[in-house]
Amino acid sequence: MIKKIVLWILVVFWMGLIFYFSSFNGIESTEQSQGFLYKTLGNVIEIIKPNISEVDKEELIIELDPIVRKIAHASEFFVLSILIYFLLKQYNIKKIYIITLLLCFLYASSDEIHQLFVLNRSAQIIDVFIDTCGSLLSLIIIYIGGMIICK
C-alpha cells in the first residue's frame, strides 16, 4: 500500500515538474536552457578549444540549445514512463507496456497543448514524437532488463 502511495506521489510530482517547465514563456525557457548549457558546457568547450572567444562560445551554445532541448524532452518522458510503469505494475495491469506508452503519449500531447497558452511558446508534433520515443526507450530497457533477470 505504501509503495502505491509513494509511486502515485512520484508520478504526480514528475507530471507537475513537466507542467512547470512548460509554463516558462519562450524567452525564460531559452534563457534557462542556454544558461544551463553555458554553466555545464562552458568549461568543456574551453578545454576542447582553449583559444575560443566568448562570442564563439556563446554562438556554439546557441547552436547546441535545440539539441539539448530535445534531449531534455526525451529525458523527462523517459523518467515519467518508468514511474508510470512501476505504478501500473502495482495494480497488475495487463498490456502494461502499451498502456504506459499511451499514457505518456497523451500527457506529451497535453503538454504541447498547454504550451499553446504560454507566451512565445508553441505546440510541436515533433516534441510529442520525441517525448514518446523517450518513453518507448525506457520501456524497451525495462523489457530487456526483465528478460535478462528472468533467465
C-alpha positions as CSV (number, residue, x, y, z in Angstrom):
1,M,0.0,0.0,0.0
2,I,2.8,2.5,0.9
3,K,4.6,1.6,-2.3
4,K,1.5,2.6,-4.3
5,I,1.1,5.9,-2.5
6,V,4.8,6.7,-3.0
7,L,4.6,5.9,-6.7
8,W,1.4,8.0,-7.1
9,I,3.2,10.9,-5.4
10,L,6.2,10.5,-7.7
11,V,4.1,10.3,-10.9
12,V,2.1,13.3,-9.9
13,F,5.2,15.2,-8.9
14,W,7.0,14.4,-12.1
15,M,4.0,15.4,-14.2
16,G,3.8,18.6,-12.2
17,L,7.5,19.3,-12.9
18,I,7.0,18.8,-16.7
19,F,4.0,21.2,-16.5
20,Y,6.1,23.7,-14.5
21,F,8.9,23.7,-17.1
22,S,6.3,24.1,-19.9
23,S,4.9,27.1,-18.1
24,F,8.0,29.2,-18.7
25,N,7.5,31.7,-21.5
26,G,9.6,31.4,-24.6
27,I,12.2,33.9,-23.5
28,E,12.5,32.4,-20.0
29,S,12.8,28.9,-21.4
30,T,15.6,29.9,-23.8
31,E,17.5,31.8,-21.1
32,Q,17.1,28.8,-18.8
33,S,18.4,26.2,-21.3
34,Q,21.2,28.4,-22.6
35,G,22.2,29.4,-19.1
36,F,22.4,25.7,-18.2
37,L,24.5,25.0,-21.3
38,Y,26.8,27.8,-20.5
39,K,27.4,26.6,-17.0
40,T,27.8,22.9,-17.8
41,L,29.5,23.0,-21.2
42,G,31.4,26.3,-21.0
43,N,34.4,24.8,-19.3
44,V,34.3,21.7,-21.6
45,I,34.3,23.9,-24.7
46,E,37.3,25.9,-23.3
47,I,39.2,22.6,-22.7
48,I,38.5,21.4,-26.3
49,K,39.1,24.8,-27.8
50,P,41.4,26.7,-25.4
51,N,41.6,29.8,-27.5
52,I,37.8,30.2,-28.2
53,S,36.4,33.7,-27.9
54,E,33.4,34.4,-25.6
55,V,31.4,35.3,-28.7
56,D,32.2,32.0,-30.5
57,K,31.5,30.1,-27.3
58,E,28.1,31.7,-27.0
59,E,27.3,31.0,-30.7
60,L,28.2,27.3,-30.2
61,I,26.0,27.2,-27.1
62,I,23.1,28.8,-29.1
63,E,23.7,26.1,-31.8
64,L,23.6,23.3,-29.2
65,D,20.5,24.6,-27.5
66,P,17.9,23.0,-29.8
67,I,19.6,19.6,-29.4
68,V,19.8,19.9,-25.6
69,R,16.1,20.9,-25.5
70,K,15.1,17.7,-27.5
71,I,17.2,15.5,-25.2
72,A,15.5,17.2,-22.2
73,H,12.1,16.4,-23.7
74,A,13.0,12.7,-24.2
75,S,14.6,12.5,-20.7
76,E,11.5,14.0,-18.9
77,F,9.3,11.4,-20.5
78,F,11.9,8.6,-20.1
79,V,11.6,9.1,-16.4
80,L,7.8,9.6,-16.5
81,S,7.4,6.3,-18.3
82,I,9.4,4.4,-15.7
83,L,7.3,5.9,-12.9
84,I,4.0,5.1,-14.6
85,Y,5.2,1.6,-15.5
86,F,6.0,0.7,-11.9
87,L,2.8,2.4,-10.6
88,L,0.7,0.3,-13.0
89,K,2.7,-2.8,-12.1
90,Q,1.3,-2.4,-8.6
91,Y,-2.2,-2.9,-10.0
92,N,-1.3,-6.0,-12.1
93,I,-2.4,-4.2,-15.3
94,K,-2.5,-6.2,-18.4
95,K,-0.7,-4.8,-21.5
96,I,1.3,-2.6,-19.2
97,Y,3.8,-1.5,-21.8
98,I,1.1,-0.3,-24.3
99,I,-0.9,1.5,-21.5
100,T,2.2,3.1,-20.2
101,L,3.2,4.3,-23.6
102,L,-0.3,5.5,-24.4
103,L,-0.5,7.5,-21.1
104,C,2.9,9.1,-21.8
105,F,1.8,9.9,-25.4
106,L,-1.4,11.5,-24.1
107,Y,0.5,13.5,-21.5
108,A,3.1,14.7,-24.1
109,S,0.2,15.8,-26.3
110,S,-1.5,17.7,-23.4
111,D,1.9,19.3,-22.6
112,E,2.1,20.6,-26.1
113,I,-1.5,21.9,-26.0
114,H,-0.6,23.6,-22.7
115,Q,2.3,25.4,-24.4
116,L,-0.2,27.0,-26.9
117,F,-1.4,29.1,-24.0
118,V,2.1,30.2,-22.9
119,L,3.6,33.4,-24.2
120,N,6.1,32.8,-27.0
121,R,5.7,29.1,-26.9
122,S,4.1,26.8,-29.5
123,A,2.9,23.2,-29.8
124,Q,5.1,21.0,-31.9
125,I,4.2,17.5,-33.1
126,I,7.9,16.6,-33.2
127,D,8.1,17.2,-29.5
128,V,5.3,14.7,-28.9
129,F,7.2,12.2,-31.0
130,I,10.4,12.9,-29.1
131,D,8.7,12.6,-25.8
132,T,7.0,9.3,-26.8
133,C,10.4,8.0,-28.1
134,G,11.9,8.8,-24.6
135,S,9.0,6.8,-23.1
136,L,9.5,3.9,-25.5
137,L,13.2,3.8,-24.9
138,S,12.7,3.4,-21.1
139,L,10.1,0.6,-21.7
140,I,12.5,-1.2,-24.0
141,I,15.1,-1.1,-21.4
142,I,12.7,-2.3,-18.7
143,Y,11.5,-5.2,-21.0
144,I,15.1,-6.2,-21.9
145,G,16.1,-6.0,-18.2
146,G,13.2,-8.2,-17.3
147,M,14.2,-10.7,-19.9
148,I,17.8,-10.8,-18.6
149,I,16.7,-11.1,-15.0
150,C,14.2,-13.9,-15.7
151,K,16.9,-16.1,-17.5
